[in-house]
Amino acid sequence: MKRLFSIVIMLLLAVILAVPMAAQEASELVIWSQYDLTDDESANAVTLREKIAAFEESTGITVVYEQVAWDQLAPKLAVAVQSGGDVPDIVEAGSQHIPSLLDAGALTAMDDLLADEEWTAELTEGDSQACVIEDVRYCVAHNVRGGMSYYQIDALEGEFPKTAEEWLAASSEFSGEPFLSTQFAGRSYGAVEIMWWPQIFSNGGRIFDDEGQPAWATEEVAEVVEFNRAIYGGGALPASNITGDFSDAEAPWIDGNSVSFRGGSWSAIFVPGLLDAVEAGEVGMTGGIAFGDGDAHVFMVSEGWIIPSGAANPEGGVAWIREFMEPEFLSAWASAQFGIPTTEAAYAIGGFDQSTFYSQVDEILGTQGLYMEQSPYYVESLDALAVALQELMLDPEMDAMTRLQEAADEVLNRYW
């Protein structure tokens, strides 16, 4: 009897001791995001820093913040989950990485966690397309952005080429400075997303098949390669578009050496005065390039929050998302991102429909926006394709179909 009593006492003590430990865990929230909170020049960093301070004050939860480079957030999280390492409680994620993180077992299904959150009823289609997979929610998107083309209205007499045929005709008039366009087509998966993918899809091609394997070694993709070779070879694009990084592609437009610029709604972050020039009617906005009978398209992406598998404080993560999605804050955050907020309340509060810039962003994304095809090896595959496309652009004698097939085989042999 004494032994049984001792066992009961020990079990009660274990429960009592566990309570403060759980409370201690719940009082801390580990966040991974891309922003440098010490950067006072970044509206995004300043806004996030202020939100963290307000969240800590309102909830009593201490935020442990870690800055992770944007292109490393998804890979670092996947490795942490699969290796059994320390996992954050909430992570910033782009829509293009959700399926691969799901495939890696790194995402928590959020439906039960968010079951009592009334604000979820206001989430837009831009959120659901990115975050709800086979009727299960794995993220909450806070804004939607996408590819845009900007052009000097006076230089092009108010008309911007919208089809492949019109681009070829216009390129003959801009064989050197000022260039017809500047755009990022370098050695990075981002170039495939922003420049190549919308054109390929318009021409009836694909990047990935239904299993996520490379499907780009086709005539439709080769035709898009030849189109861009003709534009570049005729001198309508600067060499920095092909050999430089993202910022090098912006420089000709900023310097006044290009009559158009292909970037995104986010370009207003990096290009001085862009939003003001659009609002003043000096710069026009349009979408993608139509090929043949295909419609024009632009790359669409949403950013949002995920709760990883194995998070110590998922309830704290929900509290963070709840405050983040408050209409006043969400409106300010989307404006800092130059994106469209993902709730109707935030859209109305921010007066997005009263702005020429945001009205154009909304219309172009609504009519042309496409989320990227997915693969469990998304970044790795697109990086391999970007290398092949850069080589094809720089060497007009290289056979497009052969090099595209080599890139596909490289990915298949390595990952499948």
C-alpha positions as CSV (number, residue, x, y, z in Angstrom):
1,M,0.0,0.0,0.0
2,K,2.8,2.4,0.9
3,R,4.5,1.6,-2.4
4,L,1.3,2.4,-4.3
5,F,1.0,5.6,-2.4
6,S,4.6,6.6,-3.3
7,I,4.0,5.9,-7.0
8,V,0.9,8.1,-6.9
9,I,2.8,10.9,-5.2
10,M,5.6,10.7,-7.8
11,L,3.1,10.9,-10.7
12,L,1.4,13.9,-9.2
13,L,4.7,15.6,-8.7
14,A,5.6,14.9,-12.3
15,V,2.4,16.5,-13.5
16,I,2.9,19.5,-11.2
17,L,6.4,20.0,-12.4
18,A,5.4,19.6,-16.1
19,V,2.9,22.5,-15.9
20,P,5.4,25.4,-15.4
21,M,7.6,23.8,-18.1
22,A,4.7,23.9,-20.6
23,A,3.9,27.4,-19.6
24,Q,7.5,28.4,-20.1
25,E,7.5,26.9,-23.6
26,A,4.2,28.6,-24.4
27,S,5.6,32.0,-23.3
28,E,8.1,31.9,-26.2
29,L,7.5,32.1,-29.9
30,V,10.3,31.3,-32.4
31,I,9.8,33.1,-35.8
32,W,11.8,32.7,-38.9
33,S,11.5,35.4,-41.6
34,Q,13.6,37.1,-44.2
35,Y,13.8,40.6,-42.9
36,D,16.7,42.3,-41.1
37,L,14.9,44.0,-38.2
38,T,17.8,46.4,-37.7
39,D,17.3,47.9,-41.2
40,D,15.6,51.2,-40.6
41,E,15.6,51.9,-44.4
42,S,13.3,48.9,-45.1
43,A,9.6,49.6,-44.6
44,N,9.0,45.9,-44.3
45,A,11.6,45.4,-41.6
46,V,10.4,48.4,-39.6
47,T,6.7,47.3,-39.8
48,L,7.6,43.8,-38.7
49,R,9.7,45.0,-35.8
50,E,6.9,47.2,-34.6
51,K,4.4,44.3,-34.9
52,I,6.7,42.0,-32.9
53,A,6.9,44.6,-30.1
54,A,3.1,45.1,-30.1
55,F,2.5,41.3,-30.1
56,E,4.8,40.8,-27.1
57,E,3.0,43.5,-25.2
58,S,-0.5,42.2,-26.0
59,T,0.2,38.5,-25.4
60,G,3.0,38.4,-22.9
61,I,4.8,36.0,-25.3
62,T,8.5,36.6,-26.0
63,V,9.4,36.5,-29.6
64,V,12.7,34.9,-30.6
65,Y,13.4,36.1,-34.1
66,E,15.8,34.7,-36.6
67,Q,16.5,36.2,-40.0
68,V,16.9,33.6,-42.8
69,A,17.6,34.5,-46.4
70,W,14.5,34.3,-48.5
71,D,15.8,31.5,-50.7
72,Q,17.0,29.5,-47.7
73,L,13.8,29.6,-45.6
74,A,12.2,26.5,-47.1
75,P,15.4,24.4,-47.4
76,K,16.5,25.2,-43.9
77,L,13.1,24.3,-42.5
78,A,12.9,21.0,-44.4
79,V,16.3,20.0,-43.1
80,A,15.4,21.0,-39.5
81,V,12.2,18.9,-39.5
82,Q,13.7,15.8,-41.2
83,S,16.9,15.8,-39.1
84,G,15.0,16.2,-35.8
85,G,16.7,19.5,-35.1
86,D,15.3,22.6,-33.5
87,V,12.1,23.7,-35.3
88,P,10.7,27.2,-35.2
89,D,7.1,27.8,-34.2
90,I,6.1,29.9,-37.3
91,V,7.9,30.6,-40.6
92,E,7.4,33.0,-43.5
93,A,6.8,31.1,-46.7
94,G,6.2,31.7,-50.4
95,S,3.4,29.9,-52.1
96,Q,5.8,28.2,-54.5
97,H,7.4,26.3,-51.6
98,I,4.3,25.0,-49.9
99,P,4.0,21.7,-51.9
100,S,7.6,20.8,-51.5
101,L,7.5,21.5,-47.8
102,L,4.4,19.4,-47.6
103,D,6.2,16.6,-49.4
104,A,9.0,16.9,-46.9
105,G,6.6,16.4,-44.0
106,A,7.4,19.9,-42.7
107,L,3.9,21.4,-42.5
108,T,1.2,21.3,-39.9
109,A,-2.4,21.0,-41.1
110,M,-4.0,24.2,-39.8
111,D,-7.7,23.6,-40.1
112,D,-8.2,22.5,-36.4
113,L,-5.9,25.2,-35.1
114,L,-7.9,27.9,-36.9
115,A,-11.3,26.4,-36.4
116,D,-12.4,29.2,-34.0
117,E,-10.8,32.1,-35.9
118,E,-13.7,34.1,-37.5
119,W,-11.4,36.2,-39.7
120,T,-10.6,33.1,-41.9
121,A,-14.1,33.5,-43.5
122,E,-12.8,36.7,-45.2
123,L,-9.7,35.1,-46.8
124,T,-9.7,35.5,-50.6
125,E,-9.2,33.1,-53.4
126,G,-5.6,34.2,-53.7
127,D,-5.0,32.7,-50.3
128,S,-7.0,29.5,-50.9
129,Q,-5.3,28.7,-54.2
130,A,-1.9,28.9,-52.5
131,C,-2.6,27.4,-49.0
132,V,-5.4,24.9,-49.4
133,I,-4.2,21.6,-50.9
134,E,-6.8,18.8,-51.3
135,D,-9.2,20.6,-49.0
136,V,-6.6,20.9,-46.2
137,R,-5.1,24.3,-45.2
138,Y,-1.3,24.4,-44.7
139,C,-0.6,28.1,-44.6
140,V,-2.2,31.5,-44.3
141,A,-1.3,34.0,-47.1
142,H,-1.1,37.6,-46.1
143,N,-0.6,39.2,-49.5
144,V,-0.6,38.3,-53.2
145,R,1.9,39.8,-55.7
146,G,2.9,39.0,-59.2
147,G,4.7,39.8,-62.4
148,M,4.2,43.2,-64.1
149,S,5.6,45.1,-67.0
150,Y,6.1,48.8,-66.8
151,Y,6.6,51.1,-69.8
152,Q,7.3,54.7,-70.6
153,I,4.0,55.9,-72.1
154,D,5.5,58.7,-74.2
155,A,8.3,56.6,-75.6
156,L,5.9,53.9,-76.8
157,E,3.2,56.3,-77.8
158,G,0.9,54.7,-75.2
159,E,1.0,51.2,-76.7
160,F,3.0,48.4,-75.2
161,P,3.6,45.2,-77.3
162,K,1.4,42.4,-75.8
163,T,2.0,39.5,-78.3
164,A,5.1,37.7,-79.4
165,E,4.6,39.1,-82.9
166,E,4.3,42.7,-81.6
167,W,7.4,42.2,-79.5
168,L,9.5,41.1,-82.5
169,A,8.2,44.1,-84.5
170,A,9.0,46.6,-81.7
171,S,12.4,45.1,-81.0
172,S,13.6,46.2,-84.5
173,E,13.0,49.8,-83.4
174,F,15.1,49.4,-80.2
175,S,18.3,47.7,-81.1
176,G,20.5,49.2,-78.4
177,E,20.0,52.1,-76.0
178,P,17.3,52.8,-75.2
179,F,16.5,49.1,-75.0
180,L,13.0,47.8,-75.6
181,S,13.0,46.1,-72.2
182,T,15.1,45.1,-69.2
183,Q,14.2,42.0,-67.3
184,F,15.9,39.4,-65.1
185,A,16.8,36.3,-67.1
186,G,19.8,35.2,-65.2
187,R,21.1,32.0,-63.6
188,S,18.4,31.6,-60.9
189,Y,15.0,29.9,-60.4
190,G,13.5,33.3,-60.0
191,A,14.2,34.1,-63.7
192,V,12.2,31.0,-64.7
193,E,9.3,32.1,-62.5
194,I,9.1,35.7,-63.6
195,M,10.2,35.6,-67.2
196,W,10.2,32.1,-68.7
197,W,7.3,30.3,-67.1
198,P,4.4,32.7,-68.2
199,Q,5.7,32.6,-71.8
200,I,6.0,28.9,-71.8
201,F,2.5,28.4,-70.4
202,S,1.1,30.8,-72.9
203,N,2.7,28.8,-75.7
204,G,1.1,25.6,-74.5
205,G,4.2,24.2,-72.7
206,R,4.9,23.1,-69.2
207,I,7.7,23.1,-66.7
208,F,6.6,20.1,-64.6
209,D,4.3,17.1,-65.2
210,D,1.7,16.0,-62.7
211,E,4.3,14.2,-60.7
212,G,6.5,17.2,-60.5
213,Q,9.1,15.8,-62.8
214,P,10.7,18.0,-65.6
215,A,8.5,18.4,-68.6
216,W,10.3,21.2,-70.3
217,A,12.1,19.4,-73.1
218,T,9.4,20.1,-75.7
219,E,9.0,22.1,-78.9
220,E,6.7,24.6,-77.1
221,V,9.6,25.5,-74.7
222,A,12.1,25.5,-77.5
223,E,10.0,28.0,-79.4
224,V,10.0,30.4,-76.5
225,V,13.8,30.0,-76.3
226,E,14.1,31.0,-80.0
227,F,11.8,34.0,-79.5
228,N,13.9,35.4,-76.7
229,R,17.1,34.6,-78.6
230,A,15.7,36.8,-81.4
231,I,14.9,39.6,-79.0
232,Y,18.3,39.5,-77.3
233,G,20.2,38.9,-80.5
234,G,18.6,41.9,-82.1
235,G,19.9,44.2,-79.3
236,A,16.6,44.9,-77.7
237,L,17.7,43.5,-74.3
238,P,20.9,44.5,-72.4
239,A,23.5,41.8,-71.8
240,S,23.1,42.4,-68.0
241,N,19.7,40.8,-68.2
242,I,21.3,37.5,-69.0
243,T,24.6,37.6,-67.1
244,G,23.7,39.8,-64.1
245,D,21.7,39.4,-61.0
246,F,18.3,40.8,-60.1
247,S,19.5,44.3,-59.4
248,D,21.5,44.4,-62.7
249,A,18.3,43.9,-64.6
250,E,16.7,46.9,-63.0
251,A,19.6,49.3,-63.6
252,P,18.9,50.2,-67.3
253,W,15.4,51.3,-66.5
254,I,16.5,53.3,-63.4
255,D,19.2,55.0,-65.6
256,G,16.7,55.8,-68.3
257,N,18.3,53.4,-70.8
258,S,15.2,51.2,-71.4
259,V,11.6,52.1,-72.4
260,S,10.1,49.2,-70.5
261,F,10.8,47.0,-67.5
262,R,9.5,43.5,-66.6
263,G,9.5,42.9,-62.9
264,G,6.6,42.6,-60.5
265,S,4.3,44.5,-58.2
266,W,7.2,44.3,-55.8
267,S,9.4,46.3,-58.1
268,A,8.1,49.5,-56.4
269,I,10.3,48.5,-53.4
270,F,13.5,48.6,-55.5
271,V,12.9,51.1,-58.3
272,P,12.8,54.7,-57.0
273,G,9.7,56.7,-57.8
274,L,7.9,53.8,-59.7
275,L,4.6,54.0,-57.9
276,D,4.5,57.8,-58.1
277,A,5.2,57.7,-61.9
278,V,2.3,55.2,-62.4
279,E,0.0,57.3,-60.3
280,A,1.0,60.4,-62.3
281,G,0.2,58.7,-65.6
282,E,3.8,58.8,-66.8
283,V,4.4,55.0,-66.6
284,G,1.9,52.4,-67.8
285,M,1.4,48.9,-66.5
286,T,0.6,45.7,-68.3
287,G,0.9,41.9,-68.0
288,G,2.5,39.1,-70.0
289,I,3.2,38.2,-73.6
290,A,0.7,36.1,-75.5
291,F,2.0,33.4,-77.9
292,G,-0.1,32.1,-80.8
293,D,-3.6,31.4,-79.6
294,G,-2.6,31.4,-76.0
295,D,-3.5,34.0,-73.4
296,A,-1.0,36.2,-71.8
297,H,0.0,35.2,-68.2
298,V,2.1,36.5,-65.3
299,F,3.7,34.7,-62.4
300,M,1.7,35.0,-59.2
301,V,3.0,34.4,-55.7
302,S,1.7,34.8,-52.2
303,E,3.6,35.2,-49.0
304,G,2.3,34.0,-45.7
305,W,2.8,32.0,-42.5
306,I,3.2,28.3,-41.9
307,I,3.4,26.3,-38.6
308,P,6.0,23.6,-39.0
309,S,5.7,20.0,-38.0
310,G,7.1,19.7,-34.5
311,A,6.6,23.3,-33.5
312,A,6.7,23.6,-29.7
313,N,4.1,26.4,-29.6
314,P,1.6,26.1,-32.4
315,E,-1.0,28.0,-30.3
316,G,1.4,30.9,-30.1
317,G,1.7,30.7,-33.8
318,V,-2.0,31.0,-34.2
319,A,-2.0,34.0,-31.9
320,W,0.7,35.6,-34.1
321,I,-1.3,35.0,-37.3
322,R,-4.4,36.3,-35.7
323,E,-2.8,39.7,-34.8
324,F,-1.0,39.8,-38.2
325,M,-4.2,39.4,-40.1
326,E,-6.0,42.3,-38.2
327,P,-7.3,44.5,-41.1
328,E,-5.5,47.7,-40.1
329,F,-2.1,46.0,-39.8
330,L,-2.6,43.7,-42.8
331,S,-3.5,46.7,-45.0
332,A,-0.3,48.5,-43.9
333,W,1.8,45.3,-44.4
334,A,0.5,44.6,-47.9
335,S,1.2,48.2,-48.8
336,A,4.8,47.9,-47.6
337,Q,5.1,44.8,-49.8
338,F,3.3,46.4,-52.7
339,G,0.9,43.5,-52.8
340,I,-2.8,42.9,-52.4
341,P,-4.0,41.9,-48.9
342,T,-5.8,38.6,-48.6
343,T,-8.9,39.7,-46.7
344,E,-11.7,41.9,-48.0
345,A,-11.6,44.0,-44.8
346,A,-7.9,44.9,-45.2
347,Y,-8.5,45.7,-48.9
348,A,-11.3,48.1,-48.1
349,I,-9.5,49.8,-45.2
350,G,-6.3,50.4,-47.4
351,G,-8.2,52.0,-50.2
352,F,-6.4,49.8,-52.7
353,D,-9.2,50.3,-55.2
354,Q,-8.6,54.1,-55.2
355,S,-5.0,53.7,-56.5
356,T,-4.1,53.5,-60.1
357,F,-1.1,51.3,-59.2
358,Y,-3.0,48.8,-57.0
359,S,-6.1,48.7,-59.3
360,Q,-3.8,47.7,-62.2
361,V,-2.0,45.1,-60.0
362,D,-5.4,43.7,-59.0
363,E,-6.8,43.5,-62.5
364,I,-3.6,42.0,-64.0
365,L,-3.3,39.3,-61.4
366,G,-7.1,38.6,-61.6
367,T,-7.0,38.1,-65.3
368,Q,-3.5,36.8,-66.0
369,G,-2.1,35.5,-62.7
370,L,-1.0,31.9,-62.4
371,Y,0.6,30.1,-59.5
372,M,3.6,28.1,-60.6
373,E,3.5,24.4,-61.3
374,Q,4.9,22.4,-58.5
375,S,7.6,19.9,-57.8
376,P,9.0,18.2,-54.7
377,Y,12.4,19.4,-56.0
378,Y,11.1,22.8,-57.1
379,V,14.2,25.1,-56.5
380,E,16.7,22.4,-57.6
381,S,14.8,21.8,-60.8
382,L,14.3,25.4,-61.8
383,D,17.9,26.2,-61.0
384,A,19.0,23.5,-63.4
385,L,16.6,24.8,-66.1
386,A,17.8,28.4,-65.5
387,V,21.4,27.4,-66.2
388,A,20.4,25.7,-69.4
389,L,18.3,28.7,-70.5
390,Q,21.1,31.1,-69.8
391,E,23.6,29.0,-71.8
392,L,21.1,28.9,-74.7
393,M,20.7,32.7,-74.7
394,L,24.5,33.3,-74.7
395,D,25.2,30.7,-77.4
396,P,22.9,31.0,-80.3
397,E,24.5,28.0,-82.0
398,M,23.5,25.6,-79.2
399,D,20.6,23.3,-80.0
400,A,17.7,24.2,-77.7
401,M,16.0,20.8,-77.6
402,T,19.3,19.0,-76.8
403,R,20.2,21.3,-74.0
404,L,16.7,21.3,-72.5
405,Q,16.7,17.5,-72.5
406,E,20.1,17.4,-70.8
407,A,18.8,19.6,-68.0
408,A,15.7,17.4,-67.6
409,D,17.9,14.3,-67.5
410,E,20.2,15.9,-64.9
411,V,17.3,16.5,-62.6
412,L,15.7,13.1,-63.2
413,N,18.9,11.2,-62.6
414,R,19.7,13.2,-59.4
415,Y,16.3,13.1,-57.7
416,W,14.3,10.4,-59.3
